[in-house]
């Protein structure tokens, strides 16, 4: 599908995703409330405008990747939102991890103006955002999905169409719940092993080839051993995602035991001022409680 592409939200995920679109040859029009985040794209000749409305007026497809449901609503439906600039036939790709029920409401209001929407959250973290190897998990009409395949191919190496609008977000919450719960289990296991006198590097090497292995083990443990808590995804974002997961489950009448319990660990980390550190930093809570330090 030809034409310029809009991109709103140039943070830890959106920034590298937009750069990969530019590298793939897409002409972009971008906006971020933090003007400094537009500089890497501005340096490549990308057009920068000062509102979501202005982005939408200049393009046929607009990508939105912001942090919260409220931010997504403001960008899409707010006073200077996409809905006021987009023409009939426009496509909004909401790639933020937000409330699925809210996303359906946004889509209904856009549809009344002839504007299509996909919910298309991504998985893979900042590393895979930079390398263009994200998984894109999409809900919405199949024909609209097909019209955006070129964008998904430039930002990721897998795009899944999982059902009607809201399904992409439901799938993303299922995935995130597993990795967030597992991250807390990883932290507990490491602290237990170190308290028992085991070498943490040995714990890592044994578990990664044994039945306790997981994506969270591979992602988190090397960072914990190195003391590297630069955010791939922050404690705050993990907490926000678990709030979405538990609220979504309540709406559906589904009990979630571990998601609710582990969310309190992330809240403890937030209370300790670890908000902007990587999710792996939850290990510090267990280190404090057990009186040990996990390090290589």
C-alpha atoms as a printed R data frame, in Angstrom:
    type eleno elety resid chain resno       x       y      z
1   ATOM     1    CA   UNK     A     1   0.000   0.000  0.000
2   ATOM     2    CA   UNK     A     2   1.607   3.256 -1.122
3   ATOM     3    CA   UNK     A     3   1.688   6.622  0.603
4   ATOM     4    CA   UNK     A     4   3.309   8.127  3.652
5   ATOM     5    CA   UNK     A     5   2.892   6.506  7.044
6   ATOM     6    CA   UNK     A     6   2.204   8.257 10.342
7   ATOM     7    CA   UNK     A     7   3.940   7.243 13.570
8   ATOM     8    CA   UNK     A     8   2.966   8.553 17.006
9   ATOM     9    CA   UNK     A     9   4.973   7.587 20.101
10  ATOM    10    CA   UNK     A    10   8.747   7.342 19.725
11  ATOM    11    CA   UNK     A    11   9.750   5.824 23.052
12  ATOM    12    CA   UNK     A    12  11.820   2.744 23.848
13  ATOM    13    CA   UNK     A    13   9.755   0.601 21.467
14  ATOM    14    CA   UNK     A    14   8.317   3.141 19.027
15  ATOM    15    CA   UNK     A    15  11.608   4.900 18.296
16  ATOM    16    CA   UNK     A    16  13.426   1.856 16.895
17  ATOM    17    CA   UNK     A    17  10.266   0.595 15.169
18  ATOM    18    CA   UNK     A    18   9.929   3.900 13.317
19  ATOM    19    CA   UNK     A    19  13.620   3.839 12.388
20  ATOM    20    CA   UNK     A    20  13.163   0.374 10.892
21  ATOM    21    CA   UNK     A    21  10.256   1.650  8.807
22  ATOM    22    CA   UNK     A    22  12.455   4.497  7.566
23  ATOM    23    CA   UNK     A    23  15.260   2.045  6.754
24  ATOM    24    CA   UNK     A    24  12.757  -0.052  4.782
25  ATOM    25    CA   UNK     A    25  12.017   2.982  2.603
26  ATOM    26    CA   UNK     A    26   8.755   4.231  4.108
27  ATOM    27    CA   UNK     A    27   8.249   8.006  4.139
28  ATOM    28    CA   UNK     A    28   7.112   8.906  7.652
29  ATOM    29    CA   UNK     A    29   5.308  11.746  9.374
30  ATOM    30    CA   UNK     A    30   5.941  11.541 13.141
31  ATOM    31    CA   UNK     A    31   4.856  13.075 16.429
32  ATOM    32    CA   UNK     A    32   5.824  12.673 20.070
33  ATOM    33    CA   UNK     A    33   4.936  14.884 23.027
34  ATOM    34    CA   UNK     A    34   8.676  14.814 23.875
35  ATOM    35    CA   UNK     A    35  10.168  16.649 20.895
36  ATOM    36    CA   UNK     A    36  13.661  15.312 21.669
37  ATOM    37    CA   UNK     A    37  12.498  11.816 20.742
38  ATOM    38    CA   UNK     A    38  11.828  12.933 17.180
39  ATOM    39    CA   UNK     A    39  15.450  14.006 16.616
40  ATOM    40    CA   UNK     A    40  16.856  10.661 15.320
41  ATOM    41    CA   UNK     A    41  14.116  10.553 12.677
42  ATOM    42    CA   UNK     A    42  14.330  14.267 11.921
43  ATOM    43    CA   UNK     A    43  18.017  13.738 11.166
44  ATOM    44    CA   UNK     A    44  16.976  11.272  8.456
45  ATOM    45    CA   UNK     A    45  14.698  13.810  6.806
46  ATOM    46    CA   UNK     A    46  11.453  12.608  8.374
47  ATOM    47    CA   UNK     A    47   8.673  15.180  8.659
48  ATOM    48    CA   UNK     A    48   7.805  16.099 12.270
49  ATOM    49    CA   UNK     A    49   4.469  17.695 13.216
50  ATOM    50    CA   UNK     A    50   3.065  18.868 16.526
51  ATOM    51    CA   UNK     A    51  -0.138  16.834 16.902
52  ATOM    52    CA   UNK     A    52  -1.702  13.473 16.146
53  ATOM    53    CA   UNK     A    53  -4.379  15.276 14.137
54  ATOM    54    CA   UNK     A    54  -1.742  16.770 11.816
55  ATOM    55    CA   UNK     A    55  -0.076  13.383 11.367
56  ATOM    56    CA   UNK     A    56  -3.339  11.770 10.304
57  ATOM    57    CA   UNK     A    57  -4.164  14.568  7.863
58  ATOM    58    CA   UNK     A    58  -0.967  13.871  5.913
59  ATOM    59    CA   UNK     A    59  -1.033  10.051  5.684
60  ATOM    60    CA   UNK     A    60  -3.240   7.060  4.896
61  ATOM    61    CA   UNK     A    61  -2.114   4.829  7.764
62  ATOM    62    CA   UNK     A    62  -1.128   5.889 11.288
63  ATOM    63    CA   UNK     A    63   0.714   3.782 13.867
64  ATOM    64    CA   UNK     A    64   0.193   4.575 17.552
65  ATOM    65    CA   UNK     A    65   2.437   3.116 20.263
66  ATOM    66    CA   UNK     A    66   2.043   4.868 23.607
67  ATOM    67    CA   UNK     A    67   2.195   3.529 27.149
68  ATOM    68    CA   UNK     A    68  -1.327   3.640 28.607
69  ATOM    69    CA   UNK     A    69  -4.976   3.296 27.623
70  ATOM    70    CA   UNK     A    70  -5.606   6.948 28.536
71  ATOM    71    CA   UNK     A    71  -2.740   8.086 26.315
72  ATOM    72    CA   UNK     A    72  -4.038   5.978 23.421
73  ATOM    73    CA   UNK     A    73  -7.502   7.482 23.820
74  ATOM    74    CA   UNK     A    74  -6.078  11.002 23.797
75  ATOM    75    CA   UNK     A    75  -4.002  10.328 20.669
76  ATOM    76    CA   UNK     A    76  -6.838   8.623 18.790
77  ATOM    77    CA   UNK     A    77  -9.969  10.456 19.961
78  ATOM    78    CA   UNK     A    78  -8.764  13.521 21.882
79  ATOM    79    CA   UNK     A    79  -9.170  17.205 20.991
80  ATOM    80    CA   UNK     A    80  -6.222  17.033 18.579
81  ATOM    81    CA   UNK     A    81  -6.475  13.314 17.932
82  ATOM    82    CA   UNK     A    82  -6.284  11.206 14.794
83  ATOM    83    CA   UNK     A    83 -10.071  11.171 14.388
84  ATOM    84    CA   UNK     A    84 -10.053  14.899 13.589
85  ATOM    85    CA   UNK     A    85  -7.395  14.666 10.855
86  ATOM    86    CA   UNK     A    86  -8.027  11.316  9.201
87  ATOM    87    CA   UNK     A    87 -10.174  10.938  6.113
88  ATOM    88    CA   UNK     A    88 -12.520   8.033  5.377
89  ATOM    89    CA   UNK     A    89 -10.484   4.995  4.392
90  ATOM    90    CA   UNK     A    90  -7.689   5.802  6.851
91  ATOM    91    CA   UNK     A    91  -6.254   2.914  8.914
92  ATOM    92    CA   UNK     A    92  -5.176   3.304 12.554
93  ATOM    93    CA   UNK     A    93  -2.763   0.646 13.859
94  ATOM    94    CA   UNK     A    94  -2.900   0.779 17.653
95  ATOM    95    CA   UNK     A    95   0.268  -1.060 18.676
96  ATOM    96    CA   UNK     A    96   0.070  -0.064 22.347
97  ATOM    97    CA   UNK     A    97  -0.665  -2.645 25.041
98  ATOM    98    CA   UNK     A    98  -3.962  -1.310 26.383
99  ATOM    99    CA   UNK     A    99  -7.400  -2.434 27.607
100 ATOM   100    CA   UNK     A   100  -9.050  -4.602 24.898
101 ATOM   101    CA   UNK     A   101 -12.535  -3.351 25.773
102 ATOM   102    CA   UNK     A   102 -11.385   0.269 25.465
103 ATOM   103    CA   UNK     A   103  -9.752  -0.508 22.123
104 ATOM   104    CA   UNK     A   104 -13.069  -1.829 20.793
105 ATOM   105    CA   UNK     A   105 -14.722   1.418 21.882
106 ATOM   106    CA   UNK     A   106 -12.076   3.470 20.048
107 ATOM   107    CA   UNK     A   107 -12.599   1.359 16.922
108 ATOM   108    CA   UNK     A   108 -16.377   1.875 17.010
109 ATOM   109    CA   UNK     A   109 -15.976   5.658 17.130
110 ATOM   110    CA   UNK     A   110 -13.446   5.603 14.300
111 ATOM   111    CA   UNK     A   111 -15.668   3.316 12.214
112 ATOM   112    CA   UNK     A   112 -18.485   5.867 12.446
113 ATOM   113    CA   UNK     A   113 -16.160   8.229 10.534
114 ATOM   114    CA   UNK     A   114 -15.171   5.585  7.965
115 ATOM   115    CA   UNK     A   115 -11.787   4.962  9.640
116 ATOM   116    CA   UNK     A   116 -10.576   1.393 10.170
117 ATOM   117    CA   UNK     A   117  -8.527   0.212 13.133
118 ATOM   118    CA   UNK     A   118  -6.365  -2.757 14.039
119 ATOM   119    CA   UNK     A   119  -5.107  -3.603 17.507
120 ATOM   120    CA   UNK     A   120  -1.560  -4.777 16.862
121 ATOM   121    CA   UNK     A   121   0.530  -4.997 20.042
122 ATOM   122    CA   UNK     A   122   4.091  -6.267 19.728
123 ATOM   123    CA   UNK     A   123   6.244  -8.692 21.703
124 ATOM   124    CA   UNK     A   124  10.014  -8.933 21.902
125 ATOM   125    CA   UNK     A   125  11.270  -5.967 23.919
126 ATOM   126    CA   UNK     A   126  13.596  -3.168 22.885
127 ATOM   127    CA   UNK     A   127  16.313  -5.484 21.554
128 ATOM   128    CA   UNK     A   128  14.037  -7.058 18.979
129 ATOM   129    CA   UNK     A   129  12.432  -3.681 18.251
130 ATOM   130    CA   UNK     A   130  15.897  -2.488 17.226
131 ATOM   131    CA   UNK     A   131  16.680  -5.580 15.157
132 ATOM   132    CA   UNK     A   132  13.257  -5.631 13.475
133 ATOM   133    CA   UNK     A   133  12.438  -9.067 14.872
134 ATOM   134    CA   UNK     A   134   9.272  -8.312 16.809
135 ATOM   135    CA   UNK     A   135   6.195 -10.522 16.897
136 ATOM   136    CA   UNK     A   136   3.141  -8.493 15.881
137 ATOM   137    CA   UNK     A   137  -0.152  -9.822 17.257
138 ATOM   138    CA   UNK     A   138  -3.117  -8.408 15.351
139 ATOM   139    CA   UNK     A   139  -6.877  -8.208 15.841
140 ATOM   140    CA   UNK     A   140  -9.263  -6.735 13.311
141 ATOM   141    CA   UNK     A   141 -10.688  -7.284  9.848
142 ATOM   142    CA   UNK     A   142  -8.660  -9.663  7.657
143 ATOM   143    CA   UNK     A   143  -8.646  -7.309  4.672
144 ATOM   144    CA   UNK     A   144  -7.307  -4.439  6.792
145 ATOM   145    CA   UNK     A   145  -4.624  -6.752  8.192
146 ATOM   146    CA   UNK     A   146  -3.584  -7.611  4.621
147 ATOM   147    CA   UNK     A   147  -3.301  -3.913  3.753
148 ATOM   148    CA   UNK     A   148  -0.769  -3.462  6.571
149 ATOM   149    CA   UNK     A   149   1.377  -6.563  6.033
150 ATOM   150    CA   UNK     A   150   4.164  -4.429  4.503
151 ATOM   151    CA   UNK     A   151   4.435  -2.430  7.731
152 ATOM   152    CA   UNK     A   152   4.482  -5.537  9.909
153 ATOM   153    CA   UNK     A   153   7.224  -7.041  7.735
154 ATOM   154    CA   UNK     A   154   9.403  -3.958  8.235
155 ATOM   155    CA   UNK     A   155   9.045  -3.939 12.032
156 ATOM   156    CA   UNK     A   156   8.924  -7.655 12.813
157 ATOM   157    CA   UNK     A   157   9.597 -11.135 11.529
158 ATOM   158    CA   UNK     A   158   6.228 -12.624 12.506
159 ATOM   159    CA   UNK     A   159   2.718 -11.194 12.183
160 ATOM   160    CA   UNK     A   160  -0.199 -13.177 13.588
161 ATOM   161    CA   UNK     A   161  -3.822 -12.379 12.721
162 ATOM   162    CA   UNK     A   162  -5.580 -13.857 15.754
163 ATOM   163    CA   UNK     A   163  -9.201 -12.749 15.326
164 ATOM   164    CA   UNK     A   164 -11.542  -9.747 15.423
165 ATOM   165    CA   UNK     A   165 -10.622  -6.412 16.944
166 ATOM   166    CA   UNK     A   166  -9.459  -6.761 20.554
167 ATOM   167    CA   UNK     A   167  -8.080 -10.249 19.964
168 ATOM   168    CA   UNK     A   168  -4.529  -9.021 19.462
169 ATOM   169    CA   UNK     A   169  -4.599  -7.330 22.850
170 ATOM   170    CA   UNK     A   170  -6.182 -10.352 24.533
171 ATOM   171    CA   UNK     A   171  -3.392 -12.532 23.132
172 ATOM   172    CA   UNK     A   172  -0.727 -10.036 24.199
173 ATOM   173    CA   UNK     A   173  -2.075  -9.982 27.762
174 ATOM   174    CA   UNK     A   174  -1.986 -13.791 27.909
175 ATOM   175    CA   UNK     A   175   1.649 -13.734 26.779
176 ATOM   176    CA   UNK     A   176   2.676 -10.902 29.108
177 ATOM   177    CA   UNK     A   177   1.016 -12.555 32.079
178 ATOM   178    CA   UNK     A   178   3.193 -15.623 31.571
179 ATOM   179    CA   UNK     A   179   6.477 -13.737 31.313
180 ATOM   180    CA   UNK     A   180   5.708 -11.400 34.237
181 ATOM   181    CA   UNK     A   181   4.680 -14.227 36.562
182 ATOM   182    CA   UNK     A   182   7.693 -16.225 35.430
183 ATOM   183    CA   UNK     A   183  10.054 -13.300 36.065
184 ATOM   184    CA   UNK     A   184   9.040 -13.284 39.731
185 ATOM   185    CA   UNK     A   185   9.565 -17.069 39.891
186 ATOM   186    CA   UNK     A   186  13.020 -16.608 38.322
187 ATOM   187    CA   UNK     A   187  13.933 -14.039 40.977
188 ATOM   188    CA   UNK     A   188  12.710 -16.290 43.801
189 ATOM   189    CA   UNK     A   189  14.600 -19.294 42.444
190 ATOM   190    CA   UNK     A   190  17.885 -17.420 42.073
191 ATOM   191    CA   UNK     A   191  17.720 -16.000 45.589
192 ATOM   192    CA   UNK     A   192  16.826 -19.419 47.024
193 ATOM   193    CA   UNK     A   193  19.779 -21.022 45.240
194 ATOM   194    CA   UNK     A   194  22.256 -18.360 46.354
195 ATOM   195    CA   UNK     A   195  20.996 -18.548 49.947
196 ATOM   196    CA   UNK     A   196  21.610 -22.308 49.750
197 ATOM   197    CA   UNK     A   197  25.237 -21.664 48.772
198 ATOM   198    CA   UNK     A   198  24.993 -22.353 45.044
199 ATOM   199    CA   UNK     A   199  26.978 -20.318 42.535
200 ATOM   200    CA   UNK     A   200  24.531 -18.145 40.548
201 ATOM   201    CA   UNK     A   201  26.314 -18.696 37.229
202 ATOM   202    CA   UNK     A   202  26.059 -22.439 37.805
203 ATOM   203    CA   UNK     A   203  22.352 -22.099 38.643
204 ATOM   204    CA   UNK     A   204  21.850 -20.323 35.314
205 ATOM   205    CA   UNK     A   205  23.760 -22.899 33.284
206 ATOM   206    CA   UNK     A   206  22.049 -25.911 34.857
207 ATOM   207    CA   UNK     A   207  18.494 -24.578 34.662
208 ATOM   208    CA   UNK     A   208  18.774 -23.335 31.062
209 ATOM   209    CA   UNK     A   209  19.283 -26.943 29.862
210 ATOM   210    CA   UNK     A   210  16.841 -28.460 32.363
211 ATOM   211    CA   UNK     A   211  13.074 -28.507 32.872
212 ATOM   212    CA   UNK     A   212  13.030 -25.106 34.626
213 ATOM   213    CA   UNK     A   213  14.153 -23.309 31.464
214 ATOM   214    CA   UNK     A   214  11.964 -20.543 30.005
215 ATOM   215    CA   UNK     A   215  12.125 -17.377 27.931
216 ATOM   216    CA   UNK     A   216  12.105 -15.369 31.165
217 ATOM   217    CA   UNK     A   217  15.084 -17.388 32.440
218 ATOM   218    CA   UNK     A   218  17.067 -16.654 29.279
219 ATOM   219    CA   UNK     A   219  16.103 -12.989 29.190
220 ATOM   220    CA   UNK     A   220  16.364 -12.084 32.860
221 ATOM   221    CA   UNK     A   221  19.128 -14.125 34.464
222 ATOM   222    CA   UNK     A   222  22.090 -12.827 32.414
223 ATOM   223    CA   UNK     A   223  20.996  -9.284 33.219
224 ATOM   224    CA   UNK     A   224  20.667 -10.089 36.928
225 ATOM   225    CA   UNK     A   225  24.114 -11.726 36.994
226 ATOM   226    CA   UNK     A   226  25.600  -8.655 35.293
227 ATOM   227    CA   UNK     A   227  23.702  -6.220 37.524
228 ATOM   228    CA   UNK     A   228  22.285  -4.652 34.345
229 ATOM   229    CA   UNK     A   229  18.857  -3.185 35.020
230 ATOM   230    CA   UNK     A   230  18.743  -0.692 32.146
231 ATOM   231    CA   UNK     A   231  15.144  -0.961 31.007
232 ATOM   232    CA   UNK     A   232  14.129  -3.310 28.238
233 ATOM   233    CA   UNK     A   233  10.689  -2.979 29.801
234 ATOM   234    CA   UNK     A   234  10.304  -1.178 33.113
235 ATOM   235    CA   UNK     A   235   8.853  -2.239 36.443
236 ATOM   236    CA   UNK     A   236   6.156   0.406 35.881
237 ATOM   237    CA   UNK     A   237   5.190  -1.115 32.527
238 ATOM   238    CA   UNK     A   238   5.087  -4.624 33.996
239 ATOM   239    CA   UNK     A   239   2.810  -3.364 36.774
240 ATOM   240    CA   UNK     A   240   0.604  -1.558 34.235
241 ATOM   241    CA   UNK     A   241   0.332  -4.684 32.097
242 ATOM   242    CA   UNK     A   242  -0.613  -6.820 35.097
243 ATOM   243    CA   UNK     A   243  -3.276  -4.264 36.007
244 ATOM   244    CA   UNK     A   244  -4.673  -4.727 32.477
245 ATOM   245    CA   UNK     A   245  -4.506  -8.514 32.779
246 ATOM   246    CA   UNK     A   246  -6.267  -8.715 36.126
247 ATOM   247    CA   UNK     A   247  -8.948  -6.162 35.159
248 ATOM   248    CA   UNK     A   248  -9.572  -7.976 31.863
249 ATOM   249    CA   UNK     A   249  -9.953 -11.271 33.713
250 ATOM   250    CA   UNK     A   250 -12.461  -9.712 36.126
251 ATOM   251    CA   UNK     A   251 -14.544  -8.477 33.190
252 ATOM   252    CA   UNK     A   252 -14.525 -12.015 31.769
253 ATOM   253    CA   UNK     A   253 -15.161 -13.750 35.108
254 ATOM   254    CA   UNK     A   254 -11.839 -15.628 35.053
255 ATOM   255    CA   UNK     A   255  -9.860 -16.165 38.285
256 ATOM   256    CA   UNK     A   256  -6.180 -15.227 38.095
257 ATOM   257    CA   UNK     A   257  -4.203 -16.261 41.147
258 ATOM   258    CA   UNK     A   258  -0.561 -15.814 40.180
259 ATOM   259    CA   UNK     A   259  -1.014 -12.611 38.185
260 ATOM   260    CA   UNK     A   260  -2.612 -10.926 41.203
261 ATOM   261    CA   UNK     A   261   0.001 -12.193 43.666
262 ATOM   262    CA   UNK     A   262   3.009 -11.332 41.507
263 ATOM   263    CA   UNK     A   263   1.614  -7.885 40.742
264 ATOM   264    CA   UNK     A   264   2.199  -7.086 44.406
265 ATOM   265    CA   UNK     A   265   5.889  -7.916 43.960
266 ATOM   266    CA   UNK     A   266   6.082  -5.327 41.176
267 ATOM   267    CA   UNK     A   267   4.244  -2.900 43.468
268 ATOM   268    CA   UNK     A   268   6.823  -3.578 46.200
269 ATOM   269    CA   UNK     A   269   9.554  -2.792 43.663
270 ATOM   270    CA   UNK     A   270   7.763   0.442 42.744
271 ATOM   271    CA   UNK     A   271   7.548   1.352 46.427
272 ATOM   272    CA   UNK     A   272  11.329   0.849 46.629
273 ATOM   273    CA   UNK     A   273  11.853   3.361 43.801
274 ATOM   274    CA   UNK     A   274  12.724   0.797 41.126
275 ATOM   275    CA   UNK     A   275   9.975   2.054 38.775
276 ATOM   276    CA   UNK     A   276  12.135   2.777 35.737
277 ATOM   277    CA   UNK     A   277  14.478  -0.189 36.069
278 ATOM   278    CA   UNK     A   278  14.075  -3.361 34.017
279 ATOM   279    CA   UNK     A   279  11.514  -5.935 35.154
280 ATOM   280    CA   UNK     A   280  14.401  -8.163 36.259
281 ATOM   281    CA   UNK     A   281  14.973  -5.732 39.144
282 ATOM   282    CA   UNK     A   282  12.229  -7.507 41.128
283 ATOM   283    CA   UNK     A   283  15.094  -9.759 42.264
284 ATOM   284    CA   UNK     A   284  16.192  -6.902 44.547
285 ATOM   285    CA   UNK     A   285  13.046  -7.347 46.646
286 ATOM   286    CA   UNK     A   286  13.877 -10.992 47.335
287 ATOM   287    CA   UNK     A   287  17.563 -10.178 47.894
288 ATOM   288    CA   UNK     A   288  16.555  -7.717 50.619
289 ATOM   289    CA   UNK     A   289  14.182 -10.169 52.257
290 ATOM   290    CA   UNK     A   290  16.669 -13.055 52.214
291 ATOM   291    CA   UNK     A   291  19.793 -11.019 52.969
292 ATOM   292    CA   UNK     A   292  21.791 -12.181 49.951
293 ATOM   293    CA   UNK     A   293  22.951 -10.682 46.657
294 ATOM   294    CA   UNK     A   294  22.776 -12.489 43.342
295 ATOM   295    CA   UNK     A   295  25.814 -11.619 41.235
296 ATOM   296    CA   UNK     A   296  28.225 -13.385 38.911
